[in-house]
């Protein structure tokens, strides 16, 4: 129950403070006044008048009050909310064009005031309003209060209650009660007249005897008369408003409020999706975040709002931050491009640490924000605000003011942070379910508000929050490395095992990974796609080991600056990449954290200090650049070759042992063998993407009985290559069993006979994807006028197969219309046809050949001595097309730089040693031509591609032409009919003709 258990009923009393209390009340009571603790009839009433029962006021109600302070000629409007059952009360007062509020927090003995947007909390026990709901105003100007006490009418009875009969107020039949009172706390004598609706009067909420009017007339010491009337409207015997009426105003930090609940502590590993509503820019954006403070890894997926560094695209991107090395992997998820750059000090997950050493040079580096820092929960000034419902979820709300939230162009402002966590009585079931089934204290929303002159407001809605360990597959960056810079391997642990070990998969992956890091001297991120499998006689661990990233990616460039007279070692180099490599070599200089590179002198100055713009760095007139390590100096990684040799030797000499707690007991597992003759297949994300992207995959499937050729003991890429290079017959699918290396090739394409596909444990089925070499333009048709048409084609892959194998002309593109199962072949590429020929067609998709598939990519290199033709502002796909179709030169390769969108065609190739030189470059790639469009190996013979098209037609092409001419005739007839109907404009008879696809 409430402390003091108050009922809001009666009246405001004007009080003037600062007066001395009298010994005796100066006010004279009315002539007739009931004795204390008695209820009686007014003697002036007619004989035989019966006294009605005392009005009953429930423990919960709400009511609106109009208070007229007659002696001050003032009207105040109030809304009272009283909920004794839930131990709470609130009063909202409209006065002087301001809506002010008081919240009675009985559980914590506090009274919270919101006066003109300023919120304070005071001790309820010592507050003058502990018994009186009202608004506090400056001393000397009076305090309007609402008189309130337990069962107010009975409190009046204790002072003597006189029944004055019946009358009418606002047209309502009422009973009139009167009490004579003296309040020592207010130094006041007064007469209180109550008017309650008559017992037989019907109220809107069916209440009986509700308050209608209260009138107070009295004198406050020493001689201040007062006269107030209080009219009650819209009385209800329960709280009809939502619970927000008992909350402090949203976004207000209340000074002095007690800290009744600590801010939830987040785990060190979690993932979530966030929706950011930015009112300043009027934008809504989404991002997926994967956070692993233990592994010092963070990844977020989003779509850039504009094209700029480092992506130069607005495609969906994924950025992986490795705080062990300070490198960010920026990946274009559409094109697959990957750029390795230093982690930026402006990224939301980076904490910038600066200190000053003895010689006043600034020490600067970034580190990973802690779990609390990432969510701005590290501020100790958060207070528990109560509960609110957000997105239909009951939440515990925490609020804080902070000055460490920055916005470009604005300085020295205070922000309000309101954080919403799922209430502890609620539970969330995550969608991964690796360890925990349910979780509490889930972040739901963060609201950031700044002052009006800043004008920034943002709402972060947090979805799918999972506080479990993010899967190792979340931080995949192996696509940033070519096939020569990574090694897939398998480690076997012999023995007889129980399948219950599957439940400890994460523990095994973690323990084995730590052993590899220790033995191989590699960073955690260099161990990619780890998987663990349990068989009856073997435990298998499969992973991919990456090469050391380019050393230059560890350093942030400060252009035109250098560190004067403080270099610890000077060497001569020819490029900043060489200087970075030297700084990463502990044999050159241990704990190297920065370097200067002066191009004009080929000078490299290595330093142990972290530096940032300041007294330790001076201008060099553009002659030198300064490079600073992104993170604090760490142990240096070994190369892929050296790391692999260390790991392999550790296994072969019997030292590779791990401990895993199984069923509550620590168990030791010893590796028995290790082999790199394996292709990584973690979560079916195969490392040979260019090869495997030519096939559609069905997990744990096969087509038994259709084995035209069988190979054993090979890797999956060998199986895929064998299928693609089969000469004596056409291989359209293959099945591969990862545990045995068993490869079965078949002429049958599963799309032709889906019914023969069966379940096959441990094996996957791969069918040739003829659309892999074509770029799709959805909802578009380009070849609607083509005369080479095939009907009854039931997949885009079948249509692509017809185009790839067509001999009538060089087929560069096709349209496939699924609803009518029709395939159109064409000689024109999407980039060659005029815009007028590109038509919207919801039923059809256009596919144009990917010229890029004829090339092999060498990442982060730039050709230096051969540039025959340069084209600017084209995409990499258009650059590949220009190279293939270039007739004036024999284009053997091209270079493409994403930061400048520059295309460089060349007759030289890196396929043979000595033909062309290259240099490292973070933004450019080299593409070397491998095949002609028909799939034959490329040679320096441009006439191989630019030959005259054949005039002969195969039986298939003649059949296609026949179908095409038939369909063209039908389309022409339909077209003529449509024109005639439009000209004649016949009346609409409600009939229409449409064509539909019949599945049978």
N, C-alpha and C positions, 0 to 999 in steps of 0.2 A: 504494500500500500504506500501511497505518497506520504512523505514526511509532511506533517501538518494537514494532510488530506483535505485540500481546499476545494470548495465549490464556487464557481464564478457565478455570482448572482446579482449582487446589489449594485452599489453606486460609486461613482467617483466623488472624492471629497477634496476640495481645494485646501491645500495645506501651505502655510507660510513657515519656513524653517528658521532656525536660529533664535527662537524665543525661549524664555525661561518658563518651566512648567509651574502652573499654579498649585496651590495647596488644595483649594476647593474649586470646583467648576463654577464659573460665574453664570452659566446659563440656567434659566428657570424652565423646568419641565412644563408641559401642558397641564391644564387644570385636571383632566382625567388621564391617569396613567396606570397601567396594570402593574400590580406588585411583581417583584422578581420571581422567576420560575413559575409564573402562573399565566394561564390563558383565560380571558374573560370576555363577556359581551360588553359592548359600550352601553352604559346606562341610558343613553339617549335613544336607543333603539326601541321600537314598539314592543309592547309586551308580547310574549309568545314567540319572539324571534329565536330561531334555532341556529346554533353555531356549527358551521360546516367543519369537516375534518381538515386538519392542517395539510397544506399542499405537500406533495412528495416530489423531491428532486432526485432523479437517478444519478448513479455514479458516473455516467458518461453522457455528455450532451455537447451541442454546439449552438451558438446563438449570435445574432448581430445586435449591437447596442448603439443607440443614438444618445449620447450624453450631452445635455445642454447645461453648461455652466453659466447660470443666469447672472450671478453676481459679476462675472467677468465678460459677459456677452460673447460667449464662445461655444461652438459646437464641435464635438469630437465623435468620430465614428470608430467603432471597435468590433472585432470578431473574436469571440471567445471559443476555445476548444479545450474541453476538459475530459480526460480519459483516465479515471482513477483505476480502472481495471488493468491498464498497461503502464501505470505509474508515470504519466506525462501530462503536460498542459502547455498551452501556448496562447498568446494574446497578440493580435495584429491591430495596430492603432493607426488611423488616418487623422493627421493633425497638421495644420499649417502646410498643406500640400505635400506631406511626406508620410510614406507608409513605413512605420517602424514596428519592430517585432521584439517580443520577449519569449524565450523558450525556457521552461522550468525543467531542469535536468535533476530530478529528485534522486536518481540512482547515484549521482556523483556530487550531490549537494552544491550545485551551481545554478545560477540564474544568468542566462546569456542574453545580452542586449544587442540589438542591431538598430543603431540610431543614425539615420541619414547615411547608411552604408558603412558606418564604423562599428565594428563588432568587438565587444569586450565580454569577458566572463567574470562573475564575482561569486563569492562564497554565499550560498543561499541562506545559511544559518544567520549571518550577520547583515544581510541585505535588508533595508527597510521594507522591501516588497515581499518579504517571506510570507506574509499573510495577505498582501495586497497586490494584485496584478495591476501594473501601470507602467507609465513611461517616465523615466527619470530625466529631469531638466536641470539647468544650472541653479546653484543655490541662490535663494532669495527671490526666485520668480514663481515659486509654488510647485507642488507636485500633484498632478491629477492621478487618482488611484481608483481602482475598482475594489470595493469592499468584498472580501471573499473569505468564507470560513466553512468548517464542516457543517453541512446541512444548515445553510444560512438562516432558514426560517426558524430552526430550532435554537440557533444561537440568539436570535431575536427573542424567542420565548424565554430564554434564561434571563433576559432583562425585563421580561413582562410583555405579553402580547395581547393586544386589544383588538377584538373583531368589531369592525365599524359598519358591517352590513354589505349590501350589494350596490353597485353603480354601473355606469357604462363608460368605457375608455376606447376610443377609436371605433365605436360601434359594437364593441365586444362586451358582453355581460361579464362582470368581474366581481370577485370577493375582495373586500378592502380590509387590510390588517395594518395595525400601527404598533410601533415599539419606541420607547424612550431610551436613549443610549448615551453613554459617556465613554470615550476612547482615550485612555491615558497616553497611548502612543502618538495620537494626533492632537492631544490637548483640546478635545472638542466635545461639546454637548450638542445633541441633535435629535430631532424626531425623524424616524424612518417610516414612511408609508409604503406598503407593498400592495400591488394590485395583481391578483392571479385570475385567470379565466375561470368562470364558474364551472362547477363540477359537471354540469350537463352540456357544456359548450364543446362542440366538435372541432378538434385541431387537425391540420393537414397530415401530421404523422401519427394521429390517433393518440397523442399524449393527453393526459388528464391534468388539468390545473397547471398551466404553464405561466411563467411570469410575463406580464404585459407592461407594467409601469412600476417604477420606484421613484419616490420623491424624498429628498433629504433637505431639511431646514434646520439650521443651527448656527452656533457661534463658536469660533476658535479663539483661544486665549491670545491676547488679552481682550480684544474687542473687535473681532473680524467676523461679521456675519457671512453666511454662505447659503446659497439656495441652488440645488441641482435637481434636474429630472433626468430619468433614464428610461428610454422606451426600448422594449425588447421586440425584435422581429425575427421571423424565420427560425423559431426555436425547434430543435430536433433532439430526440431522446437518444441519439447515438451519433458517432462521427461519420458524416456522409462524405466528406472530402477525403482525398488520399492522404497517405502518411506524411507527405511532404510538408503539411502544415506544422508538423512538430520538428522539422529540420531547420537548422540554421541556413540562411540564404546561401545558395550555391556560389562558390568562388570567393567567399569571405573568410579570411583567417581571423579567428577570434582570439585576441590577446588575453592571456591568463587562463586559457582553457586547459583543463587537466588532461594529461596524456594517459588515457584509459586503456589503450591497446597499442602495442608496438607494431611498427610496419612489418609486414611479412618479409621473411628472408628467402631470397630465391636460391635455387640450386645452382651449382657451378656449370651445369649443362642443361640446355633447353632449346626449344625451337618454337616458332610461332609465325603467324601471318598478321600483318598490320595493314590497316586502312588509314591513311592520313588525309584528313579533311582540313585544307588550308583556306581559311576565310580571307586572308590577305591577297593571295593570288587567285582565289576562287577555283581551286583545283582539288581533285580527289585522286590519290595515287595509292598503289598497293605494293607491298614488298613481302617476300618470305625471308625469314631470318633463322639461321642455324648457328647456335652459340656454344662453344666448347672451351671454357676457361682452363680446364685441365690440360687439354692439348694445345692451348693457345691458338685456336683456329676459329674463324668466324666467316660465315658466308651469307650474303644477301642477294636475292634475285629481284630485279625490278626492271622497269622500262624507262630509260632516260627521257626527260622532258624535251631535250634539244640535243642536236648532234654536236659533240665536242670531245675533248680529251677525256679518257684515252680511247673511247669506242668509235667516235665519229659516226654514230648511227643512232637511230631511235628504236632499233630492234630490242627485243627482250634480252637482258644481259644477266650474267651471274658473276659476282665478284667474290673471290675467296681471299681472305687475309690470313697470312701466316706470321704470327708475331714472334715466332722463334727466329725467323730470318729477316723479318721486316718487309717481305715481298707480298704484293697484291697481284693476284691472277685475274685479269679482266677478260671475260669470255663472252663473245657474241653468241647467244644461244641459237640464232637463226643461221648464221654463216659458219659458225664454229671457230672463228678467229680468236686467238688468244694473245694477250699482251701482258708481259711481266713488268711491273713498275713498282717503285717504292710505295709503301703505304702512305697515304697523304695525311698530314696532321689535321686536316679539316674533316676527316671522315667521322661519322657519328660514334664509332666504336673505339676510337683512339683517344687515349689520355696523354696529353703532352706534359712531359716533366722537364722542368728547367731549374738548374741550380747554378751557382756562381762559385768558381774555385778561387784559389789564392791569388792568381794573377788577373782576376776580374774577367776572365773569359767565360762566356755563357756556355753551360753544358746543356745540350738539348737532345732529346730523343722522345720517341713515342712508345707507349706501352698499351697493352690491352686493358680496356675498362673492366672493372670487376662486375659481377652480376648485378650488384646494386647500383653501380655507377651507370651502367648501360640504360637502366630504367629511371635514372635520376632519383634513386631511393637512398642515396648515401647522405642526404641532408638530415641532420638530427632534429630539425625543427618541425618535422611532420607531426601533426596531431590528428587523433581520430575524430572525425567529424560526425559520425553516425552512419546510418544505412540509407541507401537510395536504390531505386530500381533503374537499371540501365539495360537497354536491349531485352527487357523482360526478365533480367537476372537481378536478384537481390544482392546488393554489393555493400561491402564495408568501404567507407570513403575516408581517405587521408588527405590532408591539405597542408601546403607549405608555401612560404614565400622564399624566393631565392634570387640571388644576383649573378649566378654563374651561367645563366642561359643567355647566349649571345645571338644577335642578328646582324647581318651586314649593314653598315651605315648607321647603326644605333648604338649609343654608349650609355652606360650608367643608368640602367632601368631595372626595376624589380618585377619579377614575374610571379604569377600564382600558379602552382601546380596542384591539380586535384587528381588523385589516383584512386581508381575503383578496383577493388578486389572482390572476387566472388565470396559471398557470405559463407561463414564456416559451417552453416547448416546445409549448404548446397554442396554437391559433389559433381565433378566433371569426369566423364569417361573419355580417355584419349583414344585416338584412332590408330595408335601403333600397338600399345599393349605389350611392350617387351617385358616389363617387370611389374609395374604397378597397374592395377586395374582402374583405380580412381584417384583423384587428387583434389586437394582444397587449396585455398589461397591462390586462386588463379587470377592473374591480371586480366581485366576486362576492358578498361578504358583509361586513358590519360588525357586530361584537358589542360591546356596551357593558355593562360590569359596574360596579356601585357597591358600597360597603361594605355589610355585612349590616344595619347600623342604618338605611341608606337603603332597601335592599331592591329597588332598581330594576334590572331586567335587560331589555335589548331586543336583538333581532336584526333587522338590516336585510338582507333578501335582495334583491339587485340583478339584474334581468333585462333582457335586450334592450338592453344598453348600447351606444350608437352614438356614437362620438367624432367624427362628421362634423357639418357645419353643419346645424342644424335647418332644415327648410323654412320659408320666410317665412309659409306658411299656418298654421304652428303658433301664431302670435301674433295671431290674428284677433280684433278687438274691434269691427268695424264695426257689429255688431248693437246695440252700445251707443249708437248715434247714429241719429236719425231721418233720413228721406230728405232733409230740408232741410239737414242738417249733414254731408253727404258728397257728393262729386262723382267719378264714374267718368270716366276719360279714356283716350285711346289716343294714343301717340306713334309715328310712322312714321319709319323710317330708309331712304330710297330707295337703290337700287343693285342690283347683280347679285351674288347671294350663293350660297355653297356650303352644302349641307345639313349639312356638318361643323360649322357654327356651333352646331348644336343641342347639341353636347357642351360648349359654353361658356355654357349658359343661366344658370347661377348667377353667372358672372362678369358677364354683361350686366345681370342684375337688380341685382346689387350696385353696379355702376358707375353705372347710371341712377338708382338710388335715392339714392346719395350726391350726384349732381348736383342732384336735386330738393330734397334737404335743404338744400343750400348756396344754391340760387337762391331757393327758396320760404321759407327760414327756418322749417322745420318739423322736428319731432322724428321719428325713424325710425318710431315706431309709427303715426304719422299716415298713412303710406303702406301701404295695406292690399291684400292679395291681388294682389301683382305677378305677372304672367305674361309670358312672352316666346315669340314664335313666329317661325319662319323660313320664308319663302316665296321663290320664285325671284327675285322682283323687289322684295320688301319685307321689312324687319324690323319686327315690331310689339311694342310694350311696352304692356300694359294694366294699370291699377291703379285704386284708389279712394283719394281724398284726403279725410281727415277734418277736421272743424272742431276748433278748439282746445277741449280739455275744459273743463268749468266751473272757473273759477279757485279756488273754495273747496275743490276736491278736492286742491289742492296743499298744503293746510295741515292740521296736526293740532291739534285743539282742546284747550286746557287750561282747564277750567271754573273760574270763580271766581277767576282770577288775572290780574294785569296787570303790565307792565314799567314801573316807576315812574321818572319824570323822565328817561327815556333815549330817548324817541321822537324820531326824526329829522324827522318831518313829521306834523302833525295836520290832518285834514279832517273835514267833516261828511257823514255818510252815513245811510241809513235801514235798512240790513241788513248783516250780516257778509259777504254775497256781494259787495256793493259795495266793501267794504273789501278783500276778496281781489282783486277786479278792479283796484283801485288799486295794490295791492302788486305785481301782475303787469305794471303799466304802467311801463316804464323812464322815461317822461317825467314821471311823478309822483315816483318815487324809484328811482334805480338801485341794484341789488344789495339790494333789499328782501327780507328773510328772515323777518320776523315782524310781527304787528300785534296791537293791542288793539282790542276793540270793546266800547263801553259803551252798552248799549241805552237806558238812561234819558236819556242826553245826546246820543244819535245821534253819538257821537264815535268816530273811527277814528284810532289812533296807529300810524304806520308806523315800522319800525325795520330797520336793516341787520344786526342781530345775530341769530344763532341762540340760542335760549334754551330752558332746561328748568327744571323745578322746582329752585329753589335761591335763592341770595342775591339774584339779579337780579330775581326775581319775588316779589311779595308778594300777600297775600290782599286781595281787594277787596270782601269781604262780599257776594259774589254780584252786584255791580253791573257787573262787567266780565269778559270772557273773553279769554284770550290764545290766539293762533293762531300756530304755528310751521311754517315750510316744512319739508317732509319731507326734501328733499335740499339739498345746497349750491346756492347761487344760480347760475343758468345764464343763457344767452341766452334771450330771450323769443320765443315763436312768433308768427308772423303769423296773422291770421284766415284762414279758408278763402278768402274772396273775394280778399284781398290776395295770399295765397300763390299762388292760381291765376293771377292776373294776371301775377305775376312769372315763373312757369314758362312760361306761354303766350308772353309777350313774349320770353323767352330763346330759345324755339324759332323764333319768327317773324322775329327779327332775325339768325338764323343763329349764335347763340352756344352753343347746346346741343350740346356735343361730349363724347364719352366716349372713354376709351382702354381697350382690352381686349387682353390678351396672347393671340394666336392662333398656334398652332404655334410657340411660342417667340419670337414677334416681336410688338412692341407695334403695334396697329392702331387708327386713329382712326375713329370713326363719328359722323356729323353728322345730327341730327334734321332731317327735312324738313317735317313737319306735326304738328299736335296738334289733337285734337277731344274735346269732352266729350259728344258725342251718341253715347254708347255705354253699355252695361250691363256691369258687371264680371262675368266668368264664370270666375274662378280656381278650378280644380278643381271646376267645376260647382256651387260654393257661391254661389248667386245672391243679390245684395243685396236684391232685392224678395222677401223670404221670404214675407210674408203672401199675396202674389199667386201666387208660384210653388209654394207648398206645396199648392196646389189641384190639382197635376198630378203624376203619376208620370213619371219620366224614364228613358229608355233612351239611353245614350251611343252616338253614331255609328250611329244607326238611323233608318229612315224607312219609309213605306208608299207607295211609288211607284204612281201610277195612281189614287189616291183623293184628288185635289186638288179639293175643292169650291170653294175660294177661295184666291187667291194675292195676297200683299202683298210689296212689295220695299222695301229701304232703310230698314227700321225696326229698333228695338231689340226685344229679346226680351219685355220687359214690355208693349210695344205689341201684340206678336203674341198674348201670353196674354190681354190685355184684350179684343182683338178677338174671340178665341174665346169668352170668357165672355159678351160682350155681343152676340153674334150673335142677331138677332131672327127672321130669315126661316126659319132652320132650326137644328137643334141641333148645335153644334160639340162633338165628343167628343174630338178630338185635334188636334195640330198638330206640324209639323216645322219646326225653325228652324236655319238655317245661320249660324254666328257670323261667318264671314269675309265673307259677302256681305250679311247682314241679310235673307235670303230666308225668307219665312214662308208655309207651306202649311197651310191648315186643312182638316179633313175631318170628315164625319159619322160615320165609322167609329171605333169604339173598338177598340184593338188586342187587348183581352181577348176580343172577339167572334170575331176571326179571326187568331190568332197567326201563322199560316202566311204572311201577306202582309207581315210585318215583314222588311225587308231591311237589309243593311249600307249605310251612307251616310257616307262620310268627311266630316269637318268639320261634320256636322249631328247634331242630337239630336232624339229623338222624345218628345213630351209628351202623355200621355193624362190625361183629366180624372179627378181623384181625388175621388170622391163622398164618401169617408170623411173628407176633410180637415176638414169642418165638424162632425165627430162625435168625441166622446171615447170611447175604447175601454176596456172593462173585461173583461180576458181571463179565460177560464174561468168566465164568469158568464152566466146567463140570467135575464131578467126577464119576458119576454113569452111564456113557454111556453104560456100559456092564451089567447094572441091568436087571434082568428078571421080575421085577415088574413094569409094564409100563401101564399108562392110557393115552388114546387119547381123543380128544375133550374136553380138560380141558382149559378153557379160561381165567384163572387168576392164579397168584401164590398163592393167598389165597385159591382157590379151591384145589390146589395141596397140600398146607400145611394142609388143612383139612383132606385130604386122609391120609397123613403121621401121623397126630396126632391121628386119629381114627383107624389106621391099627392094626389088631390083629394077622397077620401072623408072625410077628417078631417085635422086638423093633426097630421101625423106628427112626433113628437118623438124617437123612438128606434126601433131595430130590433135583433133578435137574428139572427146569422148562424151557422149550423151547417155547417161545411165538410164534415164526413164524410158528411152526408146531403144536401148541396147545397140547404139549405132556408133561407128568409128569412121572418122574422116581423116585421110592422110593428106599431107601438104608438103610442097617444096619450100615454102616461105617460113622464115623464122619470125617469132613474135617481135623482135627488135627491128625487122626489116619492113613490116607492113605498115601502111598509113593508119593513122588513128581511126579513120572512118571505117576501117575493116574490123576493128576490135569492138565487138558488140556484146552487150550484157545478155546473158542467157542463164537463168537460174538452174536449168536442167543440165547444162554442159560445163565442162572444164577444158581449158586449152593447155597442151603440154608442148613446150619447145625444148629442143636439145640443149643439155648442159655441156658447153664446150670445155668447161673447166675439168671435166672428167678425163680429158685427154692429157692432162698435165700432172706432174708430181711436184708437190710443194716443199720448198725448203724454207723454214721459218726464220724470221729475224735476220735475214741477209739481204744485202744490196749489191747488184752488179756494179763494177767500177770501171770497166774498160771496153764496154760494148753497148751502145745505145743507138740503134738504127732509126728508130722513130719514137717520138714521145707524144702521147695524147693525154690531155688533162680532163678532169671532171667526168670520169666514167667509172662504172662499177667494175669490180674484179671479173664478174661474168662477162660483161661487155668487152673487157680487155682480152679475155680468152677467145671470144668470138672473133675479134679483130685479128688475132694472131693466126687462128685456123684459116680464116678466109682471106688473109693478106696475099695478094697475087703478085705484088711488085717485088717482094723479098721472100726468101725462104725462112719464115719465122720459126725458130727452133726453141725459143724461150721468151718469157717476158717477166719483168719485175713490176710489182705493184706496191705502192706505199699508201696505206690507209689514211694517214694524217693529211696527205695532200691530194688524195684520189688521183694519183699520177700513174699512168700506164706506159711502160717502156718496152717496146718490141725489139727483139734482137735475133740476129742470125746465129749467134753463138749459143752454146749449150754447156751446162755444167755436167753433162752426162759423161763426157770424156775429159780426162785430166789435162789441164793446160789450155783449154779453149777459152776460158773466161775466169777472171778473178772476182772475188766478192769480199765484202766487209760486213762486220756485224752492224745491225741497225734494229732498233726496237720497233720501228713502225713499218718496215718493208719485208716482203717475202719474194722469193724467186720461184717461178713455175717453169719446169722443164718439160717439154713436149715428149710424150711417151708413145702415143698411138695416133693413127688416122681415125677419122670418124667411123670407118667401118670396123674398127677394132684391131687392124693389123699394126705391127710395130712401126713406129715412125722412123723414116730415113730422110736424108737431105734430098728429097725429090718432090717438089711441090706439085708436079704433074700427077702424082699418085692420087691427089684429092681433086684437082681441077681437071678432071677428064670429061670428055663429052658424055652425056647421059646415054644409056643404052636405049635403043628403040624397040627391043624385044620385050615381050611380056611372058611371064610364067603363067602356068595354069591358075595359080592362086590370084595373080593380078588380074587376069581376064575375068575370073569369077567376081572379084571385087568390082571391076569396071561394070560388069553386067548388073550386079546389085545396085551399083551407083547410078547407072543410067535409068534403071527402073524407079529408084527413089526420086531421082531428079525429075522424071516425068510426073510422078505423083505430086511432088512439091510445086512444079509449074502449074499443074492443073488446079491445085488448091489455091495457089497464088492468084490465078486468073479468076477463080470463083470469088475470092475475097474482094478483088478489085471491082468485079461486077456488082456484088452485093452492096459495096460502099457507094457505088454510083447510083444504083437504083433506089437505095434507102428504103427497103421494104419494111413493113410494120413488124415489130418484134412479136413473134408468136410464142416465145418462151422456149423454143427448141434450140439445141446446140449440139455440135459434134466435137468429140475429143478423142484423142488416141491415148491408150494406157498400155503399160507393159504387163504382159501375162507371164507369171512366173513358171507356168507349165508349158 
